[in-house]
Amino acid sequence: AVKSGLLKILSKMGISLLS
């Protein structure tokens, strides 16, 4: 659960940077 949450946050941040 924790790992999934971290991945979700990382992907969200990545999308923000790409945007």
Biopython code that builds the backbone (N, CA, C, O; Angstrom):
import numpy as np
from Bio.PDB.StructureBuilder import StructureBuilder

atoms = [
    (1, "ALA", "N", (0.853, -1.201, 0.000)),
    (1, "ALA", "CA", (0.000, 0.000, 0.000)),
    (1, "ALA", "C", (0.888, 1.250, 0.000)),
    (1, "ALA", "O", (0.681, 2.186, -0.773)),
    (2, "VAL", "N", (1.880, 1.230, 0.893)),
    (2, "VAL", "CA", (2.785, 2.389, 0.977)),
    (2, "VAL", "C", (3.522, 2.597, -0.340)),
    (2, "VAL", "O", (3.608, 3.714, -0.849)),
    (3, "LYS", "N", (4.057, 1.493, -0.886)),
    (3, "LYS", "CA", (4.806, 1.583, -2.145)),
    (3, "LYS", "C", (3.895, 2.131, -3.246)),
    (3, "LYS", "O", (4.305, 2.985, -4.033)),
    (4, "SER", "N", (2.667, 1.637, -3.293)),
    (4, "SER", "CA", (1.727, 2.083, -4.324)),
    (4, "SER", "C", (1.475, 3.582, -4.179)),
    (4, "SER", "O", (1.401, 4.306, -5.171)),
    (5, "GLY", "N", (1.346, 4.034, -2.949)),
    (5, "GLY", "CA", (1.094, 5.456, -2.704)),
    (5, "GLY", "C", (2.258, 6.299, -3.194)),
    (5, "GLY", "O", (2.068, 7.338, -3.825)),
    (6, "LEU", "N", (3.483, 5.830, -2.891)),
    (6, "LEU", "CA", (4.678, 6.575, -3.309)),
    (6, "LEU", "C", (4.735, 6.656, -4.824)),
    (6, "LEU", "O", (5.033, 7.709, -5.388)),
    (7, "LEU", "N", (4.447, 5.539, -5.479)),
    (7, "LEU", "CA", (4.495, 5.515, -6.946)),
    (7, "LEU", "C", (3.463, 6.480, -7.505)),
    (7, "LEU", "O", (3.708, 7.168, -8.496)),
    (8, "LYS", "N", (2.302, 6.523, -6.854)),
    (8, "LYS", "CA", (1.234, 7.402, -7.320)),
    (8, "LYS", "C", (1.691, 8.860, -7.220)),
    (8, "LYS", "O", (1.478, 9.660, -8.132)),
    (9, "ILE", "N", (2.320, 9.181, -6.097)),
    (9, "ILE", "CA", (2.795, 10.558, -5.892)),
    (9, "ILE", "C", (3.889, 10.895, -6.899)),
    (9, "ILE", "O", (3.894, 11.974, -7.492)),
    (10, "LEU", "N", (4.816, 9.954, -7.084)),
    (10, "LEU", "CA", (5.926, 10.191, -8.017)),
    (10, "LEU", "C", (5.389, 10.410, -9.424)),
    (10, "LEU", "O", (5.839, 11.312, -10.131)),
    (11, "SER", "N", (4.431, 9.590, -9.829)),
    (11, "SER", "CA", (3.876, 9.719, -11.176)),
    (11, "SER", "C", (3.153, 11.056, -11.304)),
    (11, "SER", "O", (3.202, 11.703, -12.350)),
    (12, "LYS", "N", (2.479, 11.463, -10.219)),
    (12, "LYS", "CA", (1.748, 12.728, -10.248)),
    (12, "LYS", "C", (2.736, 13.880, -10.420)),
    (12, "LYS", "O", (2.510, 14.788, -11.220)),
    (13, "MET", "N", (3.835, 13.833, -9.662)),
    (13, "MET", "CA", (4.847, 14.886, -9.753)),
    (13, "MET", "C", (5.476, 14.882, -11.140)),
    (13, "MET", "O", (5.720, 15.940, -11.721)),
    (14, "GLY", "N", (5.737, 13.686, -11.670)),
    (14, "GLY", "CA", (6.342, 13.567, -12.988)),
    (14, "GLY", "C", (5.463, 14.213, -14.041)),
    (14, "GLY", "O", (5.953, 14.917, -14.925)),
    (15, "ILE", "N", (4.163, 13.973, -13.945)),
    (15, "ILE", "CA", (3.233, 14.542, -14.918)),
    (15, "ILE", "C", (3.252, 16.069, -14.802)),
    (15, "ILE", "O", (3.205, 16.779, -15.807)),
    (16, "SER", "N", (3.321, 16.559, -13.572)),
    (16, "SER", "CA", (3.342, 18.009, -13.354)),
    (16, "SER", "C", (4.578, 18.614, -14.009)),
    (16, "SER", "O", (4.499, 19.657, -14.659)),
    (17, "LEU", "N", (5.730, 17.946, -13.831)),
    (17, "LEU", "CA", (6.974, 18.458, -14.419)),
    (17, "LEU", "C", (6.887, 18.429, -15.939)),
    (17, "LEU", "O", (7.322, 19.364, -16.610)),
    (18, "LEU", "N", (6.317, 17.342, -16.482)),
    (18, "LEU", "CA", (6.212, 17.219, -17.935)),
    (18, "LEU", "C", (5.248, 18.272, -18.471)),
    (18, "LEU", "O", (5.449, 18.815, -19.558)),
    (19, "SER", "N", (4.201, 18.555, -17.700)),
    (19, "SER", "CA", (3.223, 19.539, -18.131)),
    (19, "SER", "C", (3.861, 20.922, -18.032)),
    (19, "SER", "O", (3.218, 21.923, -18.348)),
]
sb = StructureBuilder()
sb.init_structure("model")
sb.init_model(0)
sb.init_chain("A")
sb.init_seg("    ")
for serial, (resi, resn, name, xyz) in enumerate(atoms, 1):
    if name == "N":
        sb.init_residue(resn, " ", resi, " ")
    sb.init_atom(name, np.array(xyz, "f"), 0.0, 1.0, " ", f" {name:<3s}", serial, name[0])
structure = sb.get_structure()
